[in-house]
């Protein structure tokens, strides 16, 4: 199983970061709609919201409750939405990103089962944002407990 990461330069940290595709929720937009829009804009891929097992659209769509990022500095909250990308769909054969003006994004397809944590820990890799790094650590802990 793979995931899509975006790499982009972030001026506040002065370097490139690895992130899940993400962005702001527009007025009158649900978190699910925002997730699908941002996926398309940043990666060119078309996806669909999914259940926790990645089994496609279901009545148990996974959308996290709002969680804080840096409560000592900001009131920013985020919500995580599980999205499935069917690579066999015709529109996903040659995806073309349409990033916002000033965004320079590189897309990475990364295996979740083969060295995800190692990729993030490489000294030459971009800095991982907190949520991505914690996700990778959780996968690693889960594998070690089997």
Phi and psi in degrees as a GROMACS rama.xvg file:
@    title "Ramachandran Plot"
@    xaxis  label "Phi"
@    yaxis  label "Psi"
@TYPE xy
-118.814  166.223  UNK-2
-134.349  162.29  UNK-3
-104.486  131.4  UNK-4
-119.622  151.321  UNK-5
-114.262  144.334  UNK-6
-116.339  128.565  UNK-7
-153.79  152.527  UNK-8
-75.3897  133.4  UNK-9
-120.601  106.729  UNK-10
-53.2786  -38.9941  UNK-11
-58.3704  -32.0923  UNK-12
-101.853  -4.34302  UNK-13
68.1029  24.907  UNK-14
-161.11  173.694  UNK-15
-74.6257  150.715  UNK-16
-127.381  154.119  UNK-17
-96.9073  133.49  UNK-18
-146.362  157.15  UNK-19
-72.8408  150.041  UNK-20
-55.9428  132.937  UNK-21
-163.279  166.456  UNK-22
-179.957  -176.529  UNK-23
-74.4303  150.431  UNK-24
-87.9579  121.659  UNK-25
-72.1474  160.265  UNK-26
-56.2805  136.699  UNK-27
64.2845  25.9293  UNK-28
-118.667  141.245  UNK-29
-84.4985  162.439  UNK-30
-57.6361  -37.3143  UNK-31
-63.8349  -45.5073  UNK-32
-62.72  -41.3757  UNK-33
-63.785  -41.5992  UNK-34
-61.542  -44.9025  UNK-35
-67.9177  -38.8326  UNK-36
-64.4695  -47.1746  UNK-37
-65.5372  -38.5701  UNK-38
-57.0281  -47.7152  UNK-39
-64.8286  -46.7575  UNK-40
-62.7032  -46.5399  UNK-41
-83.8186  -27.0513  UNK-42
-120.567  -21.3174  UNK-43
87.0649  -11.3304  UNK-44
-80.9339  149.117  UNK-45
-106.053  129.539  UNK-46
-128.498  -176.086  UNK-47
-141.864  145.485  UNK-48
-64.4123  150.548  UNK-49
-143.142  169.527  UNK-50
-84.9077  176.01  UNK-51
-62.5455  -22.9001  UNK-52
-91.1261  0.703972  UNK-53
75.6558  19.9623  UNK-54
-88.0884  20.6318  UNK-55
94.0291  -176.592  UNK-56
-62.2773  134.551  UNK-57
-150.605  177.205  UNK-58
-77.4789  -9.46674  UNK-59
-108.57  54.8988  UNK-60
-59.8438  136.282  UNK-61
-93.3679  113.406  UNK-62
-134.584  121.297  UNK-63
-71.0073  160.405  UNK-64
-70.8172  163.295  UNK-65
-62.0677  133.574  UNK-66
-125.931  145.912  UNK-67
-83.4528  153.349  UNK-68
-102.326  -49.5123  UNK-69
-146.007  73.6177  UNK-70
-63.3543  -17.104  UNK-71
-78.4411  -14.99  UNK-72
-122.142  -24.7443  UNK-73
-151.332  157.416  UNK-74
-95.5085  14.6551  UNK-75
-61.7426  133.53  UNK-76
-126.457  157.727  UNK-77
-132.374  160.26  UNK-78
-130.25  138.148  UNK-79
-99.3894  133.886  UNK-80
-122.355  124.838  UNK-81
-75.2186  129.907  UNK-82
-131.12  137.231  UNK-83
-106.167  132.636  UNK-84
-113.376  115.291  UNK-85
-85.6694  105.959  UNK-86
-70.1523  -11.3007  UNK-87
-85.5522  -12.3953  UNK-88
-63.9438  140.492  UNK-89
-55.4437  -39.6728  UNK-90
-70.6566  -10.2339  UNK-91
-103.002  7.44881  UNK-92
-73.9099  -40.81  UNK-93
-136.727  70.0838  UNK-94
-66.0852  141.559  UNK-95
-124.244  113.327  UNK-96
-69.5343  152.589  UNK-97
-131.21  68.4756  UNK-98
-66.2278  157.906  UNK-99
-64.8081  159.528  UNK-100
-55.2194  133.454  UNK-101
88.346  -10.9287  UNK-102
-88.5892  131.813  UNK-103
-125.207  101.182  UNK-104
-114.804  135.367  UNK-105
-112.375  131.07  UNK-106
-98.019  136.27  UNK-107
-124.394  131.737  UNK-108
-98.8876  120.541  UNK-109
-125.897  134.634  UNK-110
-71.1981  131.848  UNK-111
-81.4505  -16.4322  UNK-112
-104.42  -11.2085  UNK-113
-128.621  82.607  UNK-114
83.073  23.5341  UNK-115
-59.3838  -49.9311  UNK-116
-62.3009  -40.2431  UNK-117
-61.1131  -41.8638  UNK-118
-58.5261  -45.883  UNK-119
-69.5718  -26.7083  UNK-120
-87.9245  -9.61145  UNK-121
-62.9075  133.87  UNK-122
-61.9854  -21.6807  UNK-123
-92.7746  -4.89769  UNK-124
-78.7382  153.838  UNK-125
-60.3165  159.219  UNK-126
-67.9514  133.408  UNK-127
-85.4269  139.015  UNK-128
-70.9677  158.682  UNK-129
-54.3696  -49.6623  UNK-130
-59.5431  -40.2065  UNK-131
-66.6216  -43.8142  UNK-132
-65.3241  -42.3828  UNK-133
-64.8136  -36.6866  UNK-134
-60.3102  -46.9532  UNK-135
-63.683  -41.0859  UNK-136
-63.6818  -40.2444  UNK-137
-61.4893  -40.9918  UNK-138
-61.4425  -43.5603  UNK-139
-63.8943  -44.0775  UNK-140
-63.4061  -44.1797  UNK-141
-58.7328  -42.0777  UNK-142
-64.9999  -37.3982  UNK-143
-73.6146  -17.0557  UNK-144
-92.3866  -2.9073  UNK-145
